[in-house]
Amino acid sequence: MLALATTLPELVTTLSAVRLGSFDFAVGNVFGSNAFNVVILLPLDLASPGLLLGGVSHVHALTCLAIIIVTAVSLLGLLYNAERRFGSVEGDALLVILLIVGALGMLYFVR
């Protein structure tokens, strides 16, 4: 319930931006929200007396690492603007798809 309540404003903002045709704003909102959620862990870790993520399962740590890598590749793809396509898919989008499928496979076998 907490995850739904905290994600709902970003979801509404993104859907409103898409309805208005502001796709750049919608993509920026998704990336900004994701980046903020990852960056906020550093001050929380510094403020906590022990290790904030010390008790986290290895599966969750791998999931976090996969999210960071996919986000970095996606942002680099937006900045690079490659014109080469593989069929109808650009190289960075294909790499993101492969990374997500690979991360899902890795998480399936790690459990």
C-alpha positions as CSV (number, residue, x, y, z in Angstrom):
1,M,0.0,0.0,0.0
2,L,2.9,2.4,0.8
3,A,4.5,1.8,-2.6
4,L,1.2,2.5,-4.4
5,A,0.6,5.7,-2.3
6,T,4.1,7.0,-3.0
7,T,4.2,6.1,-6.7
8,L,0.7,7.4,-7.5
9,P,1.7,11.1,-7.9
10,E,4.4,10.2,-10.4
11,L,2.1,7.9,-12.3
12,V,-0.6,10.6,-12.6
13,T,2.0,13.2,-13.7
14,T,3.5,10.9,-16.3
15,L,0.1,9.9,-17.7
16,S,-1.0,13.6,-17.8
17,A,2.2,14.5,-19.6
18,V,1.6,11.7,-22.2
19,R,-2.0,12.9,-22.7
20,L,-0.8,16.4,-23.3
21,G,1.8,15.1,-25.8
22,S,4.8,16.1,-23.7
23,F,6.7,12.8,-24.0
24,D,10.0,14.4,-23.0
25,F,8.5,15.5,-19.7
26,A,7.0,12.0,-19.1
27,V,10.4,10.3,-19.8
28,G,12.2,12.8,-17.6
29,N,9.7,12.3,-14.8
30,V,10.2,8.5,-14.9
31,F,14.0,8.8,-14.9
32,G,14.0,11.6,-12.3
33,S,11.8,9.6,-9.9
34,N,14.0,6.5,-10.4
35,A,17.2,8.4,-9.8
36,F,15.9,10.2,-6.7
37,N,14.8,6.8,-5.2
38,V,18.3,5.5,-5.7
39,V,20.2,8.6,-4.6
40,I,18.1,9.0,-1.4
41,L,19.7,5.8,-0.1
42,L,23.1,7.5,0.4
43,P,22.0,10.0,3.1
44,L,19.7,7.4,4.7
45,D,22.7,5.1,4.9
46,L,24.9,7.8,6.4
47,A,22.2,8.7,9.0
48,S,21.5,5.2,10.1
49,P,23.6,3.7,13.0
50,G,24.3,0.4,11.2
51,L,24.3,-0.6,7.6
52,L,21.0,0.4,6.0
53,L,21.0,-2.3,3.4
54,G,23.0,-4.8,5.5
55,G,20.1,-7.2,6.0
56,V,18.8,-7.0,2.4
57,S,18.7,-10.3,0.5
58,H,21.2,-10.8,-2.3
59,V,18.4,-11.0,-4.7
60,H,17.3,-7.5,-3.9
61,A,20.9,-6.2,-4.2
62,L,21.1,-7.8,-7.7
63,T,17.8,-6.2,-8.6
64,C,19.1,-2.8,-7.5
65,L,22.3,-3.3,-9.5
66,A,20.4,-4.3,-12.6
67,I,18.1,-1.2,-12.3
68,I,21.1,1.1,-12.0
69,I,22.8,-0.5,-15.1
70,V,19.6,-0.4,-17.2
71,T,18.9,3.3,-16.1
72,A,22.5,4.2,-17.0
73,V,22.3,2.6,-20.5
74,S,18.9,4.2,-21.1
75,L,20.2,7.7,-20.2
76,L,23.3,7.2,-22.3
77,G,21.1,6.1,-25.2
78,L,19.1,9.3,-24.8
79,L,22.2,11.4,-24.8
80,Y,24.0,9.6,-27.7
81,N,21.1,9.6,-30.2
82,A,22.5,6.8,-32.4
83,E,20.9,6.6,-35.8
84,R,21.8,2.9,-36.5
85,R,18.9,0.5,-36.1
86,F,18.6,-3.2,-35.9
87,G,15.4,-3.9,-37.8
88,S,13.0,-1.3,-36.3
89,V,14.8,-1.1,-32.9
90,E,17.7,1.2,-32.0
91,G,20.8,-0.3,-30.5
92,D,20.4,1.2,-27.1
93,A,16.8,0.0,-26.9
94,L,17.9,-3.5,-27.9
95,L,20.6,-3.4,-25.3
96,V,18.1,-2.4,-22.6
97,I,15.8,-5.2,-23.6
98,L,18.7,-7.7,-23.5
99,L,19.8,-6.4,-20.1
100,I,16.3,-6.7,-18.6
101,V,15.8,-10.2,-20.0
102,G,19.3,-11.1,-18.7
103,A,18.6,-9.6,-15.3
104,L,15.3,-11.5,-15.0
105,G,17.0,-14.7,-16.0
106,M,19.8,-14.1,-13.5
107,L,17.3,-13.4,-10.7
108,Y,15.4,-16.6,-11.6
109,F,18.4,-18.8,-11.3
110,V,19.9,-17.0,-8.2
111,R,16.9,-17.7,-6.0
